[in-house]
Amino acid sequence: MKTLGNIIWVIFGGLHIALEYFIAGLILMITIIGIPFGKMHFRLAKLALSPFGKEVV
């Protein structure tokens, strides 16, 4: 059931949200202060692609 939920999620919005997190992460990586926040945005982008069955650590 998790796999089906993840597929439906990616089709109906997960890809869009992941792309936004990825772009925000790239923008934050420009400054030294933003690097830790940029790394977290990359983790959130990965989580946005398959949210069911994952945890943020």
C-alpha positions as CSV (number, residue, x, y, z in Angstrom):
1,M,0.0,0.0,0.0
2,K,2.9,2.3,0.7
3,T,4.2,1.9,-2.9
4,L,0.8,2.8,-4.4
5,G,0.5,5.8,-2.1
6,N,3.9,7.0,-3.1
7,I,3.2,6.7,-6.8
8,I,-0.1,8.6,-6.5
9,W,1.7,11.2,-4.4
10,V,4.4,11.8,-7.0
11,I,1.9,12.1,-9.8
12,F,-0.3,14.6,-7.9
13,G,2.1,17.0,-6.4
14,G,5.2,15.3,-4.9
15,L,7.3,16.1,-7.9
16,H,6.4,19.8,-7.9
17,I,7.1,20.1,-4.2
18,A,10.4,18.3,-4.5
19,L,11.5,20.5,-7.4
20,E,10.7,23.6,-5.3
21,Y,12.7,22.3,-2.3
22,F,15.6,21.5,-4.7
23,I,15.6,25.0,-6.2
24,A,15.4,26.6,-2.8
25,G,18.3,24.4,-1.6
26,L,20.4,25.6,-4.6
27,I,19.7,29.2,-3.8
28,L,20.5,28.7,-0.1
29,M,23.8,27.1,-1.0
30,I,25.1,30.4,-2.5
31,T,26.0,31.8,0.9
32,I,28.1,30.2,3.7
33,I,25.3,30.8,6.2
34,G,22.7,29.1,4.0
35,I,24.7,25.9,3.4
36,P,23.2,23.9,6.4
37,F,19.7,25.1,5.4
38,G,20.4,24.1,1.8
39,K,21.4,20.6,2.8
40,M,18.1,20.3,4.8
41,H,16.1,21.4,1.8
42,F,17.8,18.6,-0.3
43,R,16.8,16.1,2.4
44,L,13.2,17.5,2.3
45,A,13.2,17.2,-1.5
46,K,14.1,13.5,-1.2
47,L,11.4,13.0,1.4
48,A,8.8,14.9,-0.7
49,L,9.2,12.2,-3.4
50,S,8.2,9.3,-1.2
51,P,6.6,10.5,2.1
52,F,4.9,7.3,3.1
53,G,7.0,5.1,5.3
54,K,9.8,7.6,5.8
55,E,10.9,9.7,8.8
56,V,12.8,13.0,9.0
57,V,15.8,12.7,11.3
